[in-house]
Each structure stands twice: as structure tokens, then as C-alpha cells.
Amino acid sequence: MPADNESHPEVQETRLKGDARLQSGIDFIGDVHGHASQLRTLLDRLGYRPVDGAMVHSERRVVFLGDYVDRGPEIRQTLEIVRTMVEAGNATALMGNHEYNAIAWFTPRPDRPNESCRRHTEIRRRLITPTLEALGDELENWLAWMSQLPLWFDSGSARAVHAAWDPGSIRHIRDLLGGADHGLGRSRMQATCKPGSQASHAIHQLLKGREIPLPAGMSLRDPEGSHRSHIRARWFESPVGRTYRDYAFTRDDSFPDDPIPAEVVPKDFVPYAASEPPVFVGHYWMRGDRPSRLARNVACLDWSVARGGPIVAYRFDGESEIDDAKFVTA
């Protein structure tokens, strides 16, 4: 894991702030997971063209929602496309939970220095191995770049985060970062992976989303083979009067159709209000070939490219309500 870098020379949020095209003319792009060929096709479809090695649009910018690594066949190529666009000033790249996990794989736990922040289980090792192999001798350089990625984006008229927009978690992480919007570095990374800490809870909300525990004794197996004892909750809706099945982010008949008990809902939970700016997330493995919004001001742009689905963008032009006709797929 690279050492702390408290003053990154290319703070993406700062470099792009003030550009009028951040109030409109933003193309939000969901999870890529090493599918560089599909990403190139999508960028071409959106009107981006190569200029001096980077994909450029004369009137628009990209905000990538994270998860560039793992699962796909072109991990290094994906990172190179994203990074060259960022360094050319044409994109903001947010951190996803898979970038966070890659950094955590090499970061010692603050309470157990002989263990990493991300336990080296066999399932997790299988998942990360293609990324480690793809990055090879340049792994440390790429980890350093990933560690400085911002965790959220807010232009005033639109927002983006990998999994869930949670103001309390954003405030806590911003305080942890000393008021900045980027750059965990080593000591801050360790703070976020200390079990039971407020920082750990905050990073989980932003990068993995809000979760509701399943009934006692029940667990489900995810596609990687891990057992899960929770559902990914629809954090922009109230859970009152809902069942586990219809409140899960991606609805599945394997989830129980039982009412969610009030006692498992965090007392501080407030759904994302319909009056807030449009917010774009990835992370959730949506299904289908025709992306659509989840609420008037909430859209998920992860439509399972790593499982044969499309890679998805949304063309934002300052509107206050998400328009299903503005999703673009490849």
C-alpha cells in the first residue's frame, strides 16, 4: 500500500470545478469492471474522440461511478482509458468498492498489523487475482492512483456516488479528509477499516450502500459464493410497511416476503428526498437491457456488464428530473 499523499497534485474535484459544463453536459458512466472494449464503444456512441491519447468531447465531461477493476478481461486497459481522461481534464473518476477493496488488500489493520484490512479469503483471492495479474509490476502505482480517487461528486445540479448518497457519511469522511473530497491515503484508509468505527460505517454507506439484516438465521449466497445475511436497501425510499422482497434494491424471489421489523431500521435513516438534485449510482447489478430510473431523481447505472448486460451512461443536461430517454447503452 502506498504511503499517505496529503496534497495530491491533481485533485479532480478542484480541476473541474467552475467549468460551466459541470452544471450540464455531464455523461455519468456506471461500473466497467475491466470491460474496456464496451467502454470504448460507449464513449464513441456518446461522441468522444481520441485526442493526444485521451477520449475527448468538445462540449461534455464524464463522471465515472467507480468499479473499474475485477471480473473483466481488460482491467489494465480500462484503467488506462479512465486515467488518461482524468489527467487530460475530461473526467472525474470516483472510487468504487472494488478499488477500495484492492487498496484494503494491502493495508494492515490498525488493531492487527499482521492482518490486512480485507481478509484474504479464498473467494476474495479468486476475485482480486485477475486485477493483480493485469497490473503486474505497476500495481503500486495503480494503487496510489486509486487511493486518491474522490468518493463523491456534487456539481450543485447533479450528484454521484458509487452506492448511496448519505449526507452524514459524507460529512464524516470529509472531516476525516480534513475538508477535502479525495485521497484516503494509508492512515485514513486504516481508520475506515477499523471494525465498528464511525469511519468504517460511513465508507460502507457510500461504497456499498445501506443494508437491512435478514431474519435471524437466514442467509443467501451471492454470485461469488459468499453468504449474505442482509438485503441491499432502497435508501431513497422509506422501509415502513415494506417487505424484504420489495425493499431490496434488486428484487429477487429468494428474498422473504415478510414485513421488515421496525427495530432493524436505523433510527437515523432518512430517505433521499424527492426535492434533492438527481443522484447517480452504480454498484447494484441491475437487470435488463433497457435502463430506467429508480425514482424521479435517482438512477443506477450498473446494469451488470460483467454478467453479459450493457454498460450504461446517462446524458445529464441540467434537468431536475431523470429522463428515461437519456440513458445510453453499449
N, C-alpha and C positions, 0 to 999 in steps of 0.2 A: 504493500500500500504506500503511495507517495506521501511525502510529508505535507504539513499544512502549507497552504498558499493563501495568506490572508488578503492579498490585494491582487487578484487575478487581472492581467493586463487587458483582457478583452471581455469586459462584463457585458453580456449580451443585452440585458435589460437596459443598460445605460446607452449602449451604442445605438439602439434602435429607437429609444425614447425621444419624442419630439418629431419624429418622422410622421407627417400627416397621413401616410399610408397605414399607420397603426390604428387610426380611427376607422378606416375602411381599407379595402384592398388587402385583406389577410386571408391566406389559404391555410386552414388548420388541417394537419395530416395526422392520422392515427397510427397505431402500432405497426411497425415494419418487420421486426423480428427476422432480420437477415434476408429479406426478400428484395434485393437491390433491383432486380430486373423489373419487378412490378412497380417499384418506386420510380424508376426512370420512365416507365410508360405513363404513370400517373402525372409526373411533372411535365412530361411532354403534352399530355392532354390538357393540362392547366395552362399551357403556353410558356413554360420555362424553357430556355435555350442555353446551351453551353457557351460561356464567355470566360476565357482565361482559366479554364479548368473547373469553373463553378456554374451551377444552374442558376440562371438569372431571368427575372421578369422585369420589364421596364416600369411597371405600374403596381406591382404587388410584392408581398413578402410572405414567407412561410413561417408558421409556428408548428414545430413538430412536438407531438404529445408524449414522446418517450418510448421505451422498449425497442431499441434498435438491435440488440444482441439476442443470442439464444434462438434455438429452434430452426432457423432458416439456413440455406446453403451458401449465402453470400454476406456473411456478417461483416467482414472487413470492408467489402465494397459499400455496404450500407453506411457504415460509419464514415467512410471517406466522402460519400456524397453529402451527408448531413454536415460534417465538419467543414468541408470546403465552402458550403453555402453560408454557414455561420461566420467563418473567418472572412468571407467576402462582404459581410454585412447584409446578406439577403435572407437570413433566417434566424429564428430563436429556436434552440433545441432544449426542451425540458427533460428533466431526469424522470425515468420510469422506474418501477420497482425492480426490473431486471438489471438496469445499470447500478442501482443501489445494492442489489444482491451481489453483483460482481465485485464491487468495492468491498462489501462486507465480508466476502470470502477470504480476503487477505488482511482484514483489520482485526487485531487482537481485542478480545473483550476487555473492558476496563476492570472488571471484577475477577476475570480468569485469563490472565495474559497468555496462557498456553493454549487457549481455545480461540477460534475466530468468532466474529460477530454472527456469521452464518454457519451453522453447524454443517460439517462435511458428511452428510448422509449419502447413501448410495443413490437415492433418487435425485438429489440435488447435484451430485457429481455428474450423473449422466446428462443433466440439463445444461450444466455450465461447460462441460468438456469441449463441445464444438466451438464455443467462444474462445476458450483458452488456446485451442489449437489454431484457430483462424488468426488470432492476434500475435501469437508466437513471441519473437524477440522484442516486439514493440508493445507488449502487454502493459508494462509500467507506464509508458507514455499515454496509452489509451485510458488507463485507469485514472491518471492525473487529469486528463481532459474530462472524463465523466464526472469526477468528483467536484468539478467547478460548474456543472450544469445548474441552471436555476430550477427551482421546484414548482414555480407557478408563473403565470403571465397575466397581467391585468393592464389593458390599454385604456380603461375607463369605459369603453363601449363594448368590450368583449373580454372574457376571461378564459383561462385554460389551466388545467392541472391534470396530472396523469389519472387519478382515480376519483377524488372527491374534493369539492370546494368546501373547506371548513374554516371559517374566519378565526376561530380560537386557535386552531392548529397553526394557521399561517402566522398569527401574532406570536405564538410561542417560538416557532422556528426562526422568524425574523429577529426576535430578541436574542436567540441563540447565535445567530449570524452577525450580531452587532448592528442590526438595522439594514443589512444588505439583503438581496434577494437571490444570492448564489453562493456556491462554494462551501460545502460541508467541511472539507479538509479532514485530517485524521482525528483530532481531539473532538471535533463536533460530531464526526461520524460515530465515535465511541459513545458520546453522550446519547445519540439517538438509538443505540442498540443496547443500552443498559436496561435489563428486564424490569418492567413495572414503572419506569420513569415517565415523566410527562413528555419528555422529548421523544421517547420511543412511541408513545401513544400518538403524538402529533404526526410523526413521519409515517406511521401506519395509516392514519386517516387520509393523508394526502396521496400516498403512493399505492395503497391497497384498498382504501375505501372503508366505509362503515360496515360493521358486521353485526349480525344478530345471532346469538347462540341457539342451536337446535335444541329440542327437548333432551333432557338428561338421558345419556346412554345411546343416543343416536349419532351416527356419523355417516358421511357419504365419501366415496372415493372420487378424486378429481382425475382428469385425463393423464396426469403424470404418475398417478398411482398413490398419491398421498391421501390420507384420511382427513376429512374436513368436518368439524363439529359446529359449523356456522353457515349462514347464508350471507351473500353479499347484498346489502340492503339498498333499497332505492332511496338514497339520502335526500332526495329532493321532494319526497312525499312523506306524509305522516303515516306511522305504522298503526295508529289507533284503528281498531276494528278490522285489521288485515290478517290474513293467514300467511304462514311461512311461504307457501307456494306463490301467492300473488304479490308478495312484497319482495321476493328475490329479484335481483337485477336482471338475470336471465331466467325466465320461468321454465321450470322443469317438473315433470310429473313425479319425479323421485322425491321432491320436497314434500313434507307433510302438509296436508290441507287443514291444519289445526290453527286456531287463533293464536297470535303472538301474545304471550302474557305481558301485562304492563310492567312487571318487575324486571324484565330483561332489556327494556328500552332505557338507554342512558338518560338521566334526569336533565342533562344539559342539551339534549338533542333538539335542534330547531331545523326544520326542513328548509332547503334553499327556496327563497321566496320568489313568487312569480313576477314580482316587481324588479328583481335584480337583473343585471345585464346578462345576455346569453353566455353560457359557460360550456366549454367543450372538453370532453374527457376521452381517454382510451380505456385500456385495461380489461374490459368486461366480456370479451369473446361473444359479441352479439352474433345472431344467426340470420341468414337470408341474403339475397342478392340485391335487395332494394332498401338501402338505409333510410331510416326515418327518425324524426326527433322523438325524444322520450317525454318531453314537456315543451311548452311554448318557448322556453328559454334554456333547455338542456338537451345536448346531443352527445351520444357516444360515437366515436369514430374508429373503434376497434371492432371490425366485422370479420375477425378470425382468418386473416390472411395466412397464418401458419397452419391452418387446418383446411385449406382449399377455398376459403372465402375471399372476397375482394379486399384490396387496400383502398381506404376511403379518405376523401378530403371534403371539407366544407368551404365554399367560397363566401367569405363574410364581407359585406359591403356597408356595414354600419346599421343594419336593421336591428330593431329591438325584439323581433320575434323570429325564431328559426323557421326557414322555409324549406320544406322537403325537396323542392325542385333544385336546390343549390348544392345537394350532395353530388360528388363526382367520384366514380369508382374506376378501378383498373383490375 
